């Protein structure tokens, strides 16, 4: 399936963060469907089109937490950038860590952007508003396919 799909893949294990991020997307009136996965192995299976995700549409954007069970966000990012058909998929790291080692490693592994989760909901809404404007509206996407 081609990348002309408008799904956003959110890889986040904290249920409260998932709810807040979804609420922020609603408040900003972003209608893109959001697929939520809560560990790194699920993210890799989804992106690779493995069971139970056979036939899934590729997301237009991946929002990736770093501190995930089973495989970390760094491991997911490293795997993703090694896949010939997926390596151009935009990945925005969205995490609580502001550690320079995490930031540097994420960029070294090919992250397109690194955002630290804000403390307040209003700040999260503003971050999502900016994310929408740049990544979902203005950004010119590269072709990505799962063929």
C-alpha positions in Angstrom: 0.0 0.0 0.0 1.3 3.4 -0.8 2.0 6.3 1.5 -0.9 8.4 0.4 -2.6 7.4 3.6 -3.2 9.9 6.4 -2.8 7.6 9.4 -0.6 8.6 12.2 1.2 5.8 14.1 1.6 6.6 17.8 4.0 4.3 19.6 3.5 5.0 23.3 3.2 2.7 26.4 1.8 5.2 28.9 -2.0 5.1 28.7 -2.4 8.5 30.2 -0.1 10.1 27.6 -2.0 8.3 24.8 -5.3 9.8 26.2 -3.7 13.3 26.5 -2.2 13.2 23.0 -5.5 12.0 21.4 -7.3 14.8 23.3 -4.8 17.3 22.0 -5.4 16.1 18.5 -9.1 16.5 18.9 -8.8 20.0 20.4 -6.7 21.0 17.3 -9.3 19.4 15.0 -6.9 16.9 13.5 -9.0 14.2 11.9 -6.2 11.9 10.9 -6.8 8.4 12.2 -4.4 7.4 14.9 -3.1 3.9 15.4 -1.8 3.3 18.9 0.8 0.6 19.7 2.3 0.3 23.1 5.6 -1.5 22.6 8.5 -1.5 20.2 8.0 -5.0 18.9 4.4 -4.2 18.0 5.6 -1.1 16.1 8.1 -3.2 14.1 5.4 -5.9 13.4 3.0 -3.2 12.2 5.5 -1.4 10.0 6.7 -4.7 8.6 3.2 -5.8 7.8 3.5 -8.9 9.9 0.6 -10.8 11.6 -1.8 -9.4 12.8 -1.1 -6.3 10.8 -1.0 -7.8 7.3 -2.6 -5.4 4.8 -2.3 -2.4 7.1 -1.8 1.0 5.5 1.6 2.7 6.1 1.3 5.8 8.3 2.2 9.2 7.0 4.0 10.0 10.3 5.3 8.0 13.3 5.2 9.5 16.7 7.7 7.4 18.7 8.3 7.3 22.5 11.8 6.2 23.5 11.1 4.4 26.7 9.1 1.4 25.5 8.8 -2.2 26.6 10.1 -5.1 24.6 12.1 -2.9 22.1 13.0 0.7 22.8 12.2 3.6 20.6 15.9 3.7 19.6 15.7 0.1 18.5 12.6 0.7 16.5 14.2 3.7 14.8 17.3 1.8 14.0 15.3 -1.1 12.5 13.1 1.3 10.5 16.1 3.2 8.9 17.6 -0.2 7.8 14.4 -1.0 5.8 14.8 -0.1 2.2 11.1 0.5 1.6 10.5 2.3 4.9 13.6 4.3 5.6 12.0 7.6 4.4 9.0 7.4 6.7 9.0 10.5 8.9 9.6 9.8 12.5 9.1 12.3 15.3 10.4 11.2 18.6 7.9 12.3 21.3 9.3 11.5 24.7 9.8 12.7 28.2 13.6 12.5 28.0 15.5 15.6 27.4 18.8 13.8 28.0 21.4 14.9 25.4 22.5 11.3 25.0 18.9 10.3 24.0 18.5 13.3 21.7 21.9 12.7 20.0 21.3 8.9 19.6 17.8 9.5 18.1 19.2 11.9 15.5 22.2 9.6 14.8 19.6 6.8 14.1 17.7 9.0 11.7 14.9 10.7 13.7 13.4 13.6 11.7 12.5 15.6 14.8 12.8 15.3 18.6 10.1 16.7 20.9 10.0 16.6 24.6 6.5 16.0 26.0 5.4 19.2 27.7 4.2 19.2 31.3 0.9 21.0 30.8 -2.0 20.1 28.5 -2.1 23.6 27.0 1.6 23.3 26.0 0.8 19.9 24.5 -2.0 21.4 22.5 0.3 24.0 21.1 2.9 21.4 20.3 0.3 19.3 18.4 -0.9 22.4 16.6 2.7 23.1 15.4 3.2 19.4 14.6 0.0 19.5 12.5 1.0 22.6 10.6 4.5 21.4 9.8 4.4 17.6 9.5 0.8 17.1 8.3 0.2 20.2 6.2 3.4 21.9 5.0 5.9 19.0 4.9 6.5 17.5 1.4 6.5 13.7 2.0 8.9 11.3 0.3 7.4 8.2 -1.4 7.3 5.3 0.9 5.9 1.9 0.0 5.7 -1.5 1.6 6.3 -3.4 -1.6 
